[in-house]
Amino acid sequence: MTPARTQTRSRREKAMIEVCRVIPTTAERIFAVLANGWSYASWVVGAAHMRAVDDGWPAVGTRVHHRIGPWPLHIDDRTMVRRMEPERLLELDAHAGPLGVARVRLTLEPLSPTTTRIRMGWTTVTGLAHLLPKATLAPIIRRRNAETLHRVEDLAMHRQLPAT
């Protein structure tokens, strides 16, 4: 990786707006929620309807096809997996029509055998939202993403895992 590319990447990483939540369950249970593409609209604030899930989700390059926003202003769009490490990391490019693309990184860190910290980093990549200053976006995105992690916790704590 060239020095300029490394420098650009580190600037992007610093620009991420981050929230975290400690959930009293295992990384396995939390990742099971993230790995179920059909549950995406259940935990992502703003996602209203799942249209399709690519076979193999959450493998790198697979997508969930969803609708965002309220009717009649909804947008049919998609979210694609950029990086994935089972029970540890899921990085997504979430498309939102003219609003642009957001890079979302969900990182799981076991704190004990029964407790996990989940971090959610979010930054704009392209589109209209990318033009807004971080100071304008941060308070809104932090509240939205805190609610998203609360929903992940509810699903991880109360859903039945499939038998293995």
N, C-alpha and C positions, 0 to 999 in steps of 0.2 A: 504494500500500500504506500502510495507516495505521501510525502509530508503534507502537501496541500489537501489531499483527500482525508488524511487523519485529522487535520485541523478542522476541516469542514464538518466531519462527523462529530468531533468533540463539541463544536459549537451547537450542533443540532441536539446532542444529548443534554447539554446544559439548558437548552430551551424547553425541555420537557416539563410539563406541569404534572406533578406527582401527588398522589394520595396513597395511603396505606391503611390496612385494617388487619387486626389480629383476630383470627377465627379459631374457635376451639374445636378444631377437627383436623384431619390429616390432609396433606397435600394431595394425596390420591383422591380423596372425596371432592376436593375443590377442583382439581384438574378434570375429574369426570364431568363436572358441570360445563367447564370450558370446552371439553372435547365432544360434547353433544351439540352438534350444529343446530339441531331443531330447537334447542333451548335458548339460542342467542337472543331472540326477541324478549325472552323472559327476564334476562338480566341486563341487557344494554338499554339504558335510558334513551328514549327517542326512537328505538326500533319498534315498529308497530306490527309487522307481519312477516313471517318467513315464507318465501316463495319456493326455494329449493336449497338443497345442501349437496355439494359435490361429494361423490363417493371418496372415501379416504380421509375426510375431514377429521382432524386438523393437520394433515400432512402439508408440508411446504408446497405452496402453489394452489392448494384447494381453496374453494370459496363457498361462502354462504350468500345466498341471494335474498335480500330483504327489502322491506319498504320502511322508509323513515318518515317521520312527521305525521301530523294529523290530517285526516281527510278534510277537505279536498286538496290540500296542499302537499300531499305525500309525494315522495320520490322513490321510484324503484331503483335500487342500487345493489351494491355487493361489498363484501369484505373478504380480503384475501390473506392467507397465512404467509408471512415472510420468513419467520423462524419458529421452530418448535423444539422443545426438549421436554419429553413427557414428565409430568409432575414437577416441572421447574420453570418453564418459560413458554409463553405464547406471544408472538409479536405479529401484529396485524396491520394491514393498510385498509382503513375503513373509508369507503367512498361515500360521498354525500352530494352527488350532483354538482351544481355550480358552487356550493359551499367549499368543495374541494376534497382533498384526501387528508385524513388524520392518521398518523402513526401511533399505534397503541401497543404498549408493552406491559404484559401481565407477568410478574415474577413471583414465584412461590418460594418461601424460605421456611422450612420446618424449624420451629423454636423448641419443640419437645415432641415426643411421640404422638401427642394428641392436640398440638397447637401449631398453627401455621400463620406466618405473616404474608399477606398478599400486597404487592405494590402494583399500582397502575400508573404508568407514565403515558402522557398524551402530548402530542405536538402536531401542528399543522405541517403539511408537506407542500400542498398546492391549493389553488382556488381562492375564493373570496375571503374565507376565514384566515388564510395565510397572510393577508394584507393587514389584519388587525394587530395592534400591539399586544404583546403578552400580558401586560398589565390590565388590559381591557378584558381579555379572555379568561385569565387565571381564576378570578373569583367564581365565574359561572361554571367553568369546566371542573374546578375542584368540587363544587357542590354536586354537580351532575355525576362525576365519577365516584364520589363518596356514596351516593345513592346506588350506583351500579355495583360497588363492592358489597353494600348491604344486601342487595338482591342475590349476589353470588353466595353470600353467607347463608341466606334463607334457603336457597336451593341445596347447597352442600350439606346443611344441617338436617334438612327435612325430607330429602328425596330418597327413594329406594335405589340403591346401586344394583345394576344387573349382576346376576350370579356369574362367577367365573369358573 
